[in-house]
Amino acid sequence: MRRYRDRIAVLAAGAVALTILVVAPGPAASATAGGFAPLDRPGPALSVPEDQLAAALSCTSSAGAGRETVLFVPGTTVNPTDNYSWNWFRALDKLGRPYCAVTLPFDTTGDIQIAAEYVVHAIRAIHARTGRRVQVLGHSQGGAVPRFALRFWPDLRGMVDDYVAFGATNHGTVIAGPLCTSGCAPAIWQQAIGSNFVQAMNSYQETFPEISYTAIYTHLDQIVQPNLDDQGSTSLHGPGEITNVAVQDLCPTDTADHIAVGTWDPVAYALAMDALDHSGPADPRRVPKSVCSEVFMPGVDPIGFAADLSGAWKKIGSSLATDPRVNTEPALKPYTMAERHCCSDISGR
């Protein structure tokens, strides 16, 4: 695990230099690639067996009829327990708020196109169970998977109220390419800046007016880069209501990194809760400046924090050591293409 973290640190340092040369795709970066499926073409049937999809979704007993419910989607290399049990789950338990979580294959390192089917099923199931629109919350890749689902299964758009993401790889990251020089997990290939997956996810339109989008990021993200401003990887642009906000926009001295912004940073938590508690996306003006002096988000145990964070890093390291490795990005699924056929690389390489 230490070797992996050292490698990340070296790559991150190089990526900081690259950010002056590499700019995340703009609002219509993929619109010129006319080979993608129309925005409103009905999504395909799910290929994952129903029993597997159902087993991957867990909900609190309070998630029932008439109650708006949060769906947690984990980041790369972890499951919902690793990502959220020591922070967000505790916080919402104290508030008595219902939530669900979806476990994605291979600790969220497999083909994101398959992972998206789990999110499709989860949103439909929660919507059917509660009769309310779903509030989707994701960290890192957990922010990209729902967006891919919303892009290619348009029936979901009327079922989702809020999209809240922390350090999401919405436009990929310059870190992923160097990590994959000797092969890497499918999901890491797909999160490289400029990947076929990223182009498909952002094709024609990044957002949909039925949904309120809150994209929270940190300028100190060592994994998802570039993220220096609202033209970076995490931020979204398009129709509807969108808030792109760095924790440093609210609290300039906030030192949250990629892991912290989605797990224990009090500023990110306050912004996310503002979105969940109000109509529309987060409004930083409603968040009190007093949050800048807080150390942890609600739900984090200060005494057990060091062990909890160490456990999260340990899981990241073990997943990277055992995840499925491939030598190239997975081919796009036929349903992503205008003609319902696809080759391994849309650029013709």
Number of C-alpha atoms within 10 A of each C-alpha: 15 10 9 14 13 11 14 18 14 13 19 19 13 14 22 20 11 15 16 9 9 16 17 23 19 17 18 15 17 22 16 10 14 12 18 24 21 16 18 11 15 13 19 12 9 14 9 13 8 11 8 10 22 14 11 16 21 16 17 15 9 15 18 19 14 12 18 21 27 26 24 30 30 28 29 24 29 25 23 22 14 22 26 24 16 20 24 21 24 16 18 15 14 11 9 11 16 19 26 23 25 24 22 30 17 19 20 27 26 22 23 28 20 17 25 23 23 28 30 22 21 24 27 16 16 26 23 14 15 17 15 18 24 28 23 26 23 27 27 26 29 30 26 27 29 26 20 25 26 25 27 23 21 16 17 22 19 15 21 20 23 25 27 28 32 30 33 29 30 31 31 30 28 27 26 23 20 15 18 19 10 10 17 22 27 23 26 27 27 30 29 24 27 19 21 21 29 22 22 23 25 24 24 22 18 22 23 20 13 16 22 23 27 29 26 27 34 27 23 21 21 21 22 32 30 31 27 17 16 18 18 26 26 33 28 23 20 15 13 14 17 23 22 22 23 29 26 18 14 19 15 11 11 21 15 22 18 20 21 18 26 29 26 24 25 24 30 28 24 20 28 25 15 20 23 24 10 11 11 20 27 29 17 21 10 10 16 12 13 9 19 18 12 12 14 19 20 19 19 22 16 12 8 10 15 11 12 19 18 11 13 21 19 15 19 21 18 13 20 20 14 11 17 16 19 16 13 17 23 20 16 20 15 15 19 26 18 15 12 12 13 17 13 14 15 18 9 6 6
